[in-house]
Amino acid sequence: MRSTSRFVRLLCTSVLATLLASPTIYAEDNTDLLAKLDFLQQQIDALKQQLERTQNQAVETDAKVEAVAEVIDSQPAQQASSQKTTIGGYGELHYNNLDANDPSRDVEEIDFHRFVLFFGHEFNDKTRFYSEFELEHGFVADSGGSTPGEVELEQAFVEFDLGRDLHSKAGVFLLPVGILNETHEPPTFYGVERNDVENIIVPSTWWEAGAGLNGRWGSDWNWDLAVSSGLQMPTSGGSAFRVRSGRQKAAKAFANDGAVTGRLRYLGIAGLQAAVTVQYQFDPSQAANDGLDDGTLVEAHVDYQNNGFGLRALYAHWDFSGVAVEAAGADSQTGWYIEPSYRLNKRLGFYTRYEDVDAARTRDQFDQWELGLNWWPGENVVVKFDYRNRNHDLDSELGRDFTGIDIGLGYSF
């Protein structure tokens, strides 16, 4: 009985202690819960502020996009024009040091030979414009010939696509003849100076005014046909029957008699370009009954590149008819060269060239060999060095024989 009462008292005491302790526990649990709820509320408020900022930024971005769109819409022609106009060019600086048999003919000079700018524009996907503007020898001070400089418009023509493999052009353009006439940027060829065959016999750079067609036969053949203004070669004086002196350069050119040029190219072997050009001059002097009646040029060349090895070879021959040109012995004018080369890598290449020229003037009758190197510090920048040895055919011109070096810097873009 006594132990039962003790048990009851202990049980009642435990229950009472538990009841007295519960409010504290509950109070502690409520405090943690309130703290958590307060933290969550802070997070919710922060998220709301961030959402408001994001919405404001989105509104601002939309406004900027709309503003840009309005500017573009307000100037569509100007935007389209700037995207279809292209600019390029090339230039070359030469140093020549030539030691002639006749010391009075020694040459030691430096010359910024050419500064050229290209401008092109695409009117639509089938019609485009090309031009080439050149300043030679640094400046032009007067028109009297006392300074060496010239300003020339070498190209200015519009090209039209008549079909996928047929194109036409009209204006002033480079004739489709030789290797260098159409592609003569300094990084594309060896030697500081351009070869003499494509300077004297093929008078590069040679452009005329007229119209032309270009097309393809399959993937291997390409052809060109051009009708253009012709030469106006002198028939007397120190440059009589000299082809290069006959270039009219589309400058108020006489158009009494023009010329027709046709070229056929073979491109069926990787790395090879082989071509034949025939041109007929209806009257190379643009004057009747002066002893120079007509002229025909036949030019053939190969340009081959394979694993660093390169080979260029070209032959060109003029056949003129007429009493005066035949009497002067200038009715047949011929030149040829061969140029093997080897490019060690994309930076350094070596070459040698032998050429033979037999033209109208006795000073243009010689053979020459040279060797040299090209160093390309960049893809379209080149530094050149070469050594030349020239020997003339006639004793009267032996004083012009020379040996010498040339150094050049060239670029294109």
Secondary structure by P-SEA (a helix, b strand, c coil): caaaaaaaaaaaaaaaaaaaaaaaaaaaaaaaaaaaaaaaaaaaaaaaaaaaaaaaaaaaaaaaaaaaaaaaaacaaaaaaaaaccccccbbbbbbbbbccccccccccccccbbbbbbbbbccccccccccccccccccccccccccbbbbbccccccccccccbbbbbcccccccccccccccccccccccccccccccccccccccccbbbbbccccccbbbbbbbbbbccccccccccccccccccccccccccbbbbbbbbccccccccbbbbbbbcccccccccccccbbbbbbbbbbbcccbbbbbbbbbbbbbcaaaaaaccccccccbbbbbbbcccccccbbbbbbbbcccccccccccccccccccccccbbbbbbbbbbbccccccccccccccccccccc
